[in-house]
């Protein structure tokens, strides 16, 4: 089984690289196009595209569906605005390009960045350029720009402009979509706000198209501007979206040696651009041994229910005292709430409690967190790309318990994510890269 998983993942990586090389050759900006953004855990164009590449096909219903959603989003969700506080033109700034929502702001307008564990009122030479996730605008802002979207507005003019602008271009589909539109829009706002300044940029880097667009314009403002990415997430089975695309990024900070090795060996990151640090985002993890983690996207509830029952029968255990965790972005989703209720109804007569947490669907970062805290986790998935390969991740032992049911254990005490519990880790980075 390990050979099958490894071969499937390596073949997918090689096919993705070959596709990206071809698209780049014909003039596509692969760092921005959603067709080149292979997020295999999300319902998106890139996920469907890599599935088709693997099958040697060009079209599917899901690909068309996702592209139509992208087109309609330009029409329905494209009315963005920018609000900014004043900048001191004489200063050199550290710019943090990040995300915000209402919960991140205090009454006095100061902003708490959850990725960098940093407040906007700590230093005067730090300026935040933020993408609002909920379109909340605080009454007061200082050292902050926020890109937000006006609710309930339909912008037909934007839609028409984009269609006409790209109609005769060779790569029409790559340029005419919501992902490319917003990426260019955010980059344009960034350029207009900061074009007269010298700065370093820090961002919670995940190789997102809008991040790559902003990085590109930051270098257009001045080649002397340094760009520092911080990969805040933990190791995941197949981080296909992290294939190296943007040579404008000066350095990517990662939080373990094993992560650095995987990015370099499998995803073509130059070793000199990777540096291992202690986590900035996470100060500590609590043990969540008695947990069942639901997938980000639920497509087949019955599959997970039946496999969970099989695991409990094999282990002669029950999950009566297990907590069921819904992904934080789906807390109010009725489908996920209903699925949680179904799991609670599973009745197994065995008296022994299951001794480890369980992950359903995409392993995400949770699997690594569980391995670092509990040392063991069960994973239920029927897709090879979502399962850890111990040949790639050499610190993880993978055992197949039954069809689509796996057990992960750590082989050594080496951490998958370095945590030192200190709050000044970002300050250390700022000091190291000072002007």
Secondary structure, 3 states (H helix, E strand, C coil): CHHHHHHHHHHHHHHHHHHHHHHHHCCCCCCCCHHHCCCCCCCCHHHHHHHHHHHCCCCCHHHHHHHHHHHHHHHHCCCEEEEECCCCCCCCEEEEEEEECHHHECCCCCEEECCCCEECCCCCCEEEEEEECCCCCCCCCCCEEEEEECCCCCCHHHHHHHHHHHCCCCCHHHHCCHHHHHHHHHHHHHHHHHCCCCEEEEECCCCCHHHHHHHHHHHHHCCCCEEEEECCCCCCCCCHHHCCCCCCCCEEEECCHHHHHHHHHHHCCCHHHEEECCCCCCCCCCCCCCEEECCCCCCCHHHHHHHHHHHHHHCCCECCCCEEECCHHHCCCHHHHHHHHHHHCCCCCCCCECCCEEEECCCCCHHHHHHHHCCEEEEECCCHHHCCCCCCCCCEEEEEEECCEEEEEECCCCCCCCCCCCCCHHHHHHHHCCC
